Amino acid sequence: MRVLACLVASIGFLLISVLPGDASEESEQKPQTVEQRLIELAQSYSCTPRRYCSRNISSCQEARWYFLNCSWGGALDGDNDGIPCENLC
């Protein structure tokens, strides 16, 4: 269930980040597909080694990815309110 929620959240985020901001603007670069963006994200994060909010997580997006995808991700939510690394999110 947690993996499904992560997948749905990731796809929603990716759809927003892949869609152009203004349809009237033509870009020379072809926009990334959702599949390309998912592959890029999957390659950029890993559950090993373990990460900590105060040491080596630098964005809210990164914190959410670890929270949803790693076995130790729940430890990033110190007060159990569903928001990891509250100093970033």
Secondary structure, 3 states (H helix, E strand, C coil): CHHHHHHHHHHHHHHHHHCCCCCCCCCCCCCCCHHHHHHHHHHHCCCCCCCCCCCCCCCHHHHHHHHHHCCCHHHHCCCCCCCCCCCCC
